[in-house]
Amino acid sequence: MQATLTAASLLRSTSAELSAPRSERGTHRLDDKAVAAVDSSALLRGQKTVSISHNGSVYRLQATKLGKLILTK
């Protein structure tokens, strides 16, 4: 089974995380700017593969047996 994510659905699914205080959010630094981190389990939602729609193209995010992620167009 494959799920399709859009930017809007991703934002809805992470709204609870984003409403948490900054100290409790998953963030990392990129060029001195805090960038929100989304846990892969929030994207995959129990599936091994999800489709991500981005700028008119569809990408596939796949979890491997070794726990790595592969993103393909």
N, C-alpha and C positions, 0 to 999 in steps of 0.2 A: 504494500500500500504506500502511496506517495501523497504527501501534503504539499499544497502550494502556499507560500507566504508572500505577502506584499508588504511594502513599507508600512502601510496603515495597520495591517494585522499585527506586525511585529511591534509597532508602537503601542497598540492596545494591550498586547500580552505582557509588555514590560512596564506598563503604567504604574503598577503597584511598586515595582522596584524603584522607579524614578521618583515616586512620591515619598520614598523613605529618606531620612536625613542623609546628607552627603557622606557622612562617616560610615554609613551602613551599605552604601551602594557599591557595586562592583565597578571600580574605576582603575585606570592606569594612566601613566603620563606619556604624552607624545609631544615632543618639542615644547616642553613646559606648559602644555595644556592638558587638563583632565579630560579623558575620553571615557564615556560609559562603556562598560563591558557587559555583553549579554552571554549568559551561560549557554553552552551548546545544548544542554537538555531542554532549555526553553525554546530553542529553535527546532530541535528534532522531535520533541514531545513523544518520546517512546518509539519513534520510527527510526529506521536506519538511513532513510533518504528523504529529503524534502526538496521541493522546487522553490526557487527564489526569483521573483520577477523584479528586474532592475533595469530602468531606462529602456523599456521595450524589449529586453532580452530575458530569456529564462535560463537560470543557472541551476545546477544540481549540487546540493551539499550532501555528502555521503560519509557516514561513519564506518571505518574499517574494523575488522575483527581485533586489530591491535590497539584500537582506541584513538586512531588518528582521523583527521578530517580531510576530505578531498572535495575541492570546489571545481566544477567543470562547467563549461558553457555548452 
